[in-house]
Amino acid sequence: MDEKFHIDIDCQQLFHHGEMICGDVFLSKRIKEENRTIAVLSDGMGSGVKANVLATLTASMAMNFTAEHKDVKTIAEIIMNTLPVCSVRKVSYSTFTIIDIEFDGTTRIIEFDNPLCVVMRGSEVFDPGWRTILLDSEENQGKELRTCEFNARKEDRILFWSDGIMQSGMGSRELPFGWGHESALKFVTNIVKSTPYISARNLGLQLVKKAARNDQDELKDDTSAGVIYYREPRKLLICTGPPYEKEKDAELAMRVYHFKGKKIICGGTTAEILGRELNLKFAAGMKITDPELPPASYMESINLVTEGILTIGKVARILGDYNSDYDLGDGPADQIVHYLLQSDKISIISGTRINFAHQDPSLPIELEIRRTVVKRIVSLLEDKFLKDVTLTFI
């Protein structure tokens, strides 16, 4: 995909009141080899564990078959024929929405029985050319799929949701028939008009919170709101460690100088090289915000300067433990993680000159070889957070 085009994707979920597990399942995957992104939302019948099992099975099959470029009808038939039959209702049932985005912005959507997916171009609803496909097998004859294919543009959005959104408030005096598609869409349109660059996460969060308020914060169904936002990418460069050959110090400095985006330097020697080569003013930090790490320092035109291997080691740990409830602090590693999560295209330049101080077996285990730590960070960013990461060793 063109580097000026990034996919911001998120799905916010709230559980049915009284349940410990969500019956809606959201999966997303970036296939790096094809520069392709797939997102799936499935809603299992009912709520709780049974619904979660149905939805998980559906979402997993939808993800795998879509990744293999299987035909729309084939995907739907296999899913519907594979789902286990509910012992109570004597039927197997799980809805799904599949969104498949290729490198050039070509977007395909397949939908079965979820509330109507919406494509927005700016703050207006856009018709991508929806069509209906009828299944004709003996087991599923007459069942309908909605599908479309379109070329996405920057500032387009896709909204996909479970029926917990549309049915929220049902039976109340204000919303006797539920919130409904038109009211939910009007709510979204007003938000986008007032905050045109709102992130996918924040828009989805506002939707599920509004649905919860409709039900007086006691949701009567599992509630999911997914948003895909095609936008300008946020770029970040992290440099850690000096080049293997001192002759390449100037090359490293020029790469940092010409980078268009935010910049972080991890390591005193690396900061010293850049300060010398680019004639940048440097000031050592004195305020300790994390008792495990030396304080962050300050350098002209650089967003953040930290200590090296200890700090990136802690960054790897935080990324591994991170979830939606994780509370980032003010320490240097926490600040780096904040920058990473806010960025889309991340470039990491890792120097390979050995610092012999880090080979002392008596030092903490966090001081493992920089290359290993950096590779773990890259793996977490790509697999867990779907970031576009480029790693260069110098």
N, C-alpha and C positions, 0 to 999 in steps of 0.2 A: 504494500500500500504506500502511496505517496507519503513522504515524511511530514507533510503539512496536514495530515489527516489522521486523527487518532480516535479510537473507539473507547469511550468511557462507559463501562458497563457495571451495573450493580442491581441487586435485588434485595429489598427489605422485607422481612417477614415477622409476623406476630402469630402466636399460637391461639387456637380455640381456648376460650376461658375454661380453666379447670384441667387442661391437658398438660402433660410434661414433654410432649414431643409433637413436632409440627407435621401435619399431613400433606403439606405442600413441600416439594423438593425442587431446588434450583441448582443447576450445574452449569459451569462455563469452562471452556477449554480453548487455549490458543495453540494451534498446530504450527509451530515455528517453521517447519520445513516448507509449508505452503503459504505462510504468512496469512493464516486464516483463523477466524474466531467463530466458535459455536456456543450458543447459549440455549438452555432448555429449562422450561418451567413445567412441572407436572403436579396435578392435584388429584390425590387418591380419594376414593369414595369414603365419606365419613370423616373421622378425625382420629387422632391418636396413633397407636402403633400399627394397626391394620392399614390405615390410610397411608402412613409413611412407607410401609413395605411396598404397597402398590405403586406409589409415586416414585420411590427409589428405583424399583425395577423398570418402570416406564422411562424415567429420565436416563438411566444408564443405557438402555437399549437405544433410545433415540439418539443419544450422544454418539455411541459407537457406530451405528448404522449411517448416520449423517456424515461422520468423519470418513467413512468408506465410500461416500458418494452414491449410496443406494437410492433407488427411485422412490418418489414420494409414496406411492401406493404400497410398495413393498415394505417400507418402514412401518406404515400404519397397520398393514395386515399382520406383520410379525408381532408387533406390540400387542395388538388386540387378541391374537390367538395364543399368546404366551402367558398373559396375566392369569394368576390363580383365581379360582372362583370363590367368592365370599360365601362362607358356610351359612351365614344368616340370610343374606339377600339372594343367594343362588345366582349371582351375576359377578362378572369381573369388570371393573370399571376404573379408568384413570384418564383424565384429560391431559393434553400436552400442547405446548407451544415450542416450536423449534425455530431458531434464527441462525442462519448460516451466512457469514460475511466473508467475502474473499478479499484479496489484497488490493484490488482496484476499486473497492466499494460496492461491488455487485452483492446485493443482499437478497436472500431467499427466506421466506417465512412460511412455515407449515403449521396449521393450527387445527386442533380437534377439541371442540366443546368447551374451551376456555372462553371467557368474555372476549369480545372482539378486540383484537390487537389494533393499536392505532399508530399510524406513521404521521409525524408532524414535520413540516418544513418551516423552520422558524417557529412562529406562534400560531400557525394555521395548520389545520388538518389536511394531509396530502393523501390523495388516492393513488396507491401504487399499482392499481390494476388487479384488484382481487378477483379471483375466480374460484368456482366450486368444483371439487372433484368427488364423484360418487364412487364408493367402493362397490365392487360387483361380485365378490366372492360369496359363496353360500352362507358362510358364518357371519359376514358383516355387510351383507347386501343392503344398500340404501343409506348407509352411514356417510356423512358428509365431511370432507376436509376443506378448509379454506387455505388458499395459497396465493403467493404473489412473488414477483421478482422485480427489483428496481435498482437503479444506480443511485446510491446515496450521495448526498452533498454535505459539505461542512455546515454545521448548525442544524442538521436533521436530528430527529429523535424517534425512537420506537418505544412505545409503552405497552407492556404486556402484564397481565394481572390474573389473579385467581378470583373466583366468584365471592370470596370473602369481602372484597372491595365493593363490588356492585350490590351485594345483599346486606351490607352493613346498615344498621338502623331499622331493618325490616320489623314491622309490628309496632314501631313507636308512633307517637302522635305526629311528630314532625315528618317522619319518613315511613309511612305505613307499608309501602311497597319496596322499601329499600332505597339506597342512595341512587342506584341506577347509572347506566352508561353515560347518558348525556350530562348528568350533574357532575359525575366524576371528571369527565372530559372538560367541562367548563371550569372546574376547580383547577385542573392542570393548566389550561390555557391562560387563566388569569395569573398564575404563578410565573409562567414563562414570559408573559408580556411585561410583568413588573421586574423580573430578574432573568433577563434573557440568557445569561451565562451560568445559570444554576447547574451544579454538578448532577450526575446521574444519582449518586447516593442521596444527596439532599432532597431531590425531587421525589424519589421513592419513599424516603423517610416521611416527608410531609403527607404523602398519600396514605400510608398505613396509620399514621397518627390521627389523621382526619377520620379514617374508617373506625378506629378505636373510639374516638369521641362520639361518633354516630351511635355506637353501642354502649355508651356510658362506661367505656374502658373495660367492658366484659364481653369480648368478641364471641359471637355465636358460631363462627367458622374460622378455619385457618385463613390467614390473610397475607397475600404476597403482592408486591408491586415491583416489577422489574422495569428498568429504564436503560436504554442504550443511547448515548449521546455522541455524535460525530463532531469532533471539535479540533481546534488548534492544539498540537501536542505541547506539553510542558517538558522541557529538556533539562537534564541534570548531568554534570560531569563530576566524577569522584576520582581523585588521584591519590594513590597510596604507595609509598615506597619509591626510592630512587632508581633510575635506569641501571641496568647491569653494567653498561659502559659509561663512564663519565662523559665521553664525547657526545652522548645523546641527551645530556642535560638541556641543551639549547632546543633540541627537537621537542622535548616534553614541554618546555616553557612556551614554545610557539603554539602547540596544540591547545594548551590552556588559554593562551591569549586570544586565539581566534574562535574559541568555542562560543556559540550563541545560546546562552542559557545560564542556569545557576551553577555555581562551582563550589566544591568542597575539597579541602586538602586534609588528608589523614597522615600525619607523620611529621616529626620535627625536621628530619633531613630533607624530606620532600618540600616542605615550606621554605627551608633555607635555600634550596636550589632555585625555586621560583622567585623568591625575593631577590636573589642575586642576579638571575638572568633577566628578570623583567623590571628590576629596580623598583620594587614595591615596598611600601612602608609596612613594618611589622610591629605589633605590640603584644607582648605576652599577657595572657589572661591571668587574673588573680582570684576570681570568684569561683569557689568550688561548688558545683551544683550536683555532683555525683561523687560520693566518697570512694567509689571504686576506680575513678578515673581522674587524670590531671585535667585542669580547667581548659576550656576552649580559649583559643587566642584570636587575634584579629589581624587581617591583612587586607590592604587596599585592593578593591575590585574582586575579592573572594568572599563568598557568602558565609563560609564557616571553615575554621582551621582547628583541627584536633590532634591529639596524640595518635599514634599509628596502630600497632597490632592489638593492644589491649582494647582500644575503642572499637575497631572493626570486629573483634571477637565478640564484644558485647552486642554490637549491631546484629550479628548473625543469631545470637541467642534471642534477642527481642523479636526478630522477624519470625523465628521458629515458634515462639510462644504467642505471637500476636493474634488477637481475635477482636471482634467488634466491641467487646467490653474492656479491652486492655486500655489502661490509662497511662499514656506517655508522660514522662516527667520532663525536667528541664536540663538533664545531663547531656553531655556531648553526643553520646550514642543515641539517646532519645531524639535529639535534634536531627541527627542524620536520618533516622528512621522516618521522622516526620517529612523531611525533604523527599525521601524515596517514595513514600506513599502518595505524596502530592504530585509526583512526576510520572511521565508516561514513557519517554524515551531516555534511557539511562545509559550513559557511557562510563565505563570504569577502565582506568589505565592503572595497571599494577606493575610497579617496578620489580625487578628480579635480582637486584643486588642484595646479597645476604648480609643481614645484620647479625654478627656473631653473638651479640648479647642475647639473642632469642634462641640460641642453641644450648644454653645452660640448662641441664635437666633439673636443677634445683628451683628454677623459676616456675610460676604458675602454669597450669596446663593451657590457659588461654593463649599463651605465647607460642602457638604452633605456627608452622610456616605460613607466611602471608598468602601464598598461592592457594593453599587448601581452604583458608577462611574465605577468601574472595570467591572461590568457586562455589562454596556453600551459599554465600549471599546471592550470587547470580541464580543458582538453582531455585532458591526460595522466591526470589522476585519473579522469575518466569513461571514457575509451577503453581505457587500459592497466590500470587498477586497479579498474574497475567501481564507483567511489565515487559516492554520491549527493551532488552538489555544487550549491549555490545561490550565484550570484554577484550582488552588488548594487553598483552604482556610486552614490556619494553626493557 
